[in-house]
Amino acid sequence: MRIDIITVLPDLLRSPFEGSIMKRAIQKGLVEVHFHNLRDYSTNKHKNVDDYQFGGGAGMVMMIKPIDLCISKLKSERKYDEVIYMTPDGKTLNQKMANSMSMLENIIILCGHYKGVDQRVRDMHITKEISIGDYVLSGGEIGAIVFCDALIRLIPGVLSDETSALTDSFQDNLLSHPIYTRPAEYKGLKVPDILLSGNFPEIEKWREQKAYEHTKERRPDLLED
C-alpha cells in the first residue's frame, strides 16, 4: 500500500510513523508513506495556503489552487483508489471501514486545517470523507495518524501474529473479552479457572460469552447492528 499525506504540518506527522508497528510495516516494504507539504505548491510569494472566506465569517479557509496542484501532480504519476479528506463532518471511522480500506493499493489523505478547505476541492477531487469522532481538532493530521494506524496493522505481514487483528474489539461487532497474563494470582485477584484448564473449546465459549456480556453492558448499540 502507498499512502500520500497532504498537510501544512509534515513534521507533526513523522514521529508516529517512525516507531512501533507502522515503522516495521514501512521497513518490511509492506507500506510506503509519503508526506507532501502543501506550502510547496503555493504560488504565493509568502507561501500562504489559506485566505478569508467569501461572505465573511470567522476562520480562514484552505485555498483550492495549492491543493489542486498537489493532488493533480500525484494523480498524474499513478492511479489512486481513494482521495480522502479528514474532516469532522465525514463518515465516522469504524473497524468495518478499516478492514475494507486496508486492501487498497494507493490512497491520498488530505489533512484539513483552519476552518476547512474550499468546497470546490471536495467537489473536484475527494472520493471519501472520514471523521475519527464527533469533535473538532486543530487539524486533520492527528486524524490521519489514527486512520493510518487502523489500516496498516491490518495489512497481511505487518503483525507477527496475523490472527491478533482478527480478534480485536469491533471485528464481530463485539468488544473484546477480558484478558489476563501471569501471575495467575495477584493480591488475591485470580485468573478465571477456565483459562488455566487447557480446554480450548470451552475457553473459546467463555471468551465469546464474556465478549457478548461486555458489549451488552457498554455498547448495546453494537448488538443492534
Secondary structure in CASP SS format (residue, H / E / C, confidence):
PFRMAT SS
TARGET T0000
AUTHOR 0000-0000-0000
METHOD secondary structure of the structure
MODEL  1
M C 1.00
R E 1.00
I E 1.00
D E 1.00
I E 1.00
I E 1.00
T E 1.00
V C 1.00
L C 1.00
P H 1.00
D H 1.00
L H 1.00
L H 1.00
R H 1.00
S H 1.00
P H 1.00
F H 1.00
E H 1.00
G C 1.00
S H 1.00
I H 1.00
M H 1.00
K H 1.00
R H 1.00
A H 1.00
I H 1.00
Q H 1.00
K C 1.00
G C 1.00
L C 1.00
V C 1.00
E E 1.00
V E 1.00
H E 1.00
F E 1.00
H E 1.00
N E 1.00
L H 1.00
R H 1.00
D H 1.00
Y H 1.00
S C 1.00
T C 1.00
N C 1.00
K C 1.00
H C 1.00
K C 1.00
N C 1.00
V C 1.00
D E 1.00
D E 1.00
Y E 1.00
Q C 1.00
F C 1.00
G C 1.00
G C 1.00
G C 1.00
A C 1.00
G C 1.00
M E 1.00
V E 1.00
M E 1.00
M C 1.00
I H 1.00
K H 1.00
P H 1.00
I H 1.00
D H 1.00
L H 1.00
C H 1.00
I H 1.00
S H 1.00
K H 1.00
L H 1.00
K H 1.00
S H 1.00
E H 1.00
R C 1.00
K C 1.00
Y C 1.00
D C 1.00
E E 1.00
V E 1.00
I E 1.00
Y E 1.00
M E 1.00
T E 1.00
P E 1.00
D E 1.00
G E 1.00
K E 1.00
T E 1.00
L C 1.00
N C 1.00
Q H 1.00
K H 1.00
M H 1.00
A H 1.00
N H 1.00
S H 1.00
M H 1.00
S C 1.00
M C 1.00
L C 1.00
E C 1.00
N E 1.00
I E 1.00
I E 1.00
I E 1.00
L E 1.00
C E 1.00
G C 1.00
H E 1.00
Y C 1.00
K C 1.00
G C 1.00
V E 1.00
D C 1.00
Q H 1.00
R H 1.00
V H 1.00
R H 1.00
D H 1.00
M H 1.00
H C 1.00
I C 1.00
T C 1.00
K E 1.00
E E 1.00
I E 1.00
S E 1.00
I C 1.00
G C 1.00
D C 1.00
Y C 1.00
V C 1.00
L C 1.00
S C 1.00
G E 1.00
G C 1.00
E H 1.00
I H 1.00
G H 1.00
A H 1.00
I H 1.00
V H 1.00
F H 1.00
C H 1.00
D H 1.00
A H 1.00
L H 1.00
I H 1.00
R C 1.00
L C 1.00
I C 1.00
P C 1.00
G C 1.00
V C 1.00
L C 1.00
S C 1.00
D C 1.00
E C 1.00
T H 1.00
S H 1.00
A H 1.00
L H 1.00
T C 1.00
D C 1.00
S C 1.00
F C 1.00
Q C 1.00
D C 1.00
N C 1.00
L C 1.00
L C 1.00
S C 1.00
H C 1.00
P C 1.00
I C 1.00
Y C 1.00
T C 1.00
R C 1.00
P C 1.00
A C 1.00
E E 1.00
Y E 1.00
K C 1.00
G C 1.00
L E 1.00
K E 1.00
V C 1.00
P C 1.00
D H 1.00
I H 1.00
L H 1.00
L H 1.00
S C 1.00
G C 1.00
N C 1.00
F H 1.00
P H 1.00
E H 1.00
I H 1.00
E H 1.00
K H 1.00
W H 1.00
R H 1.00
E H 1.00
Q H 1.00
K H 1.00
A H 1.00
Y H 1.00
E H 1.00
H H 1.00
T H 1.00
K H 1.00
E H 1.00
R H 1.00
R C 1.00
P H 1.00
D H 1.00
L H 1.00
L H 1.00
E H 1.00
D C 1.00
END
